[in-house]
């Protein structure tokens, strides 16, 4: 994968993570603010 492709993949992952946060918060039944920043990287 070239640099540009890697950038696009990285961006897409970031967007997916952002979209998933509210859902994760709901499932875990905890406020979004209480979820550590790096926690979603492990899902």
N, C-alpha and C positions, 0 to 999 in steps of 0.2 A: 504494500500500500504506500502510495506517495504521501507527501506531507499534507497536501490539500485534502486528500481522502480521509486521512487521520483526523484532520480538523473537523470535517463534516461529521464523522462518526462520534467524535468527542462532543460536539455541539448537540447532536441528536440524543446522546446519552444524558447530557445535562438537562435537556428539555424534558425527557422522559422522567428523570428523577424529580424535577420540579413538579410535574403533573402528579406524580405518585405520592408526594408528601402528604397532602390532605387525606388521601385514602389510608395511608399508613397510620396517620394520627388517629383516624376513626377506628381502624381495626385494633390498634393498641389501646384505644380509649385514653389517650393522653394528649394534652395540648401540643400543637406543633412546636411551640417555643421550647418545650421540655425535651424534644428529641435532639440528641447531640448532632452537630453538623455532619460528622462523618458516619453516623449510624446507618444511613441509607445506602452507603457504599457496600455494605455487607449483605444486603438483601438480594 
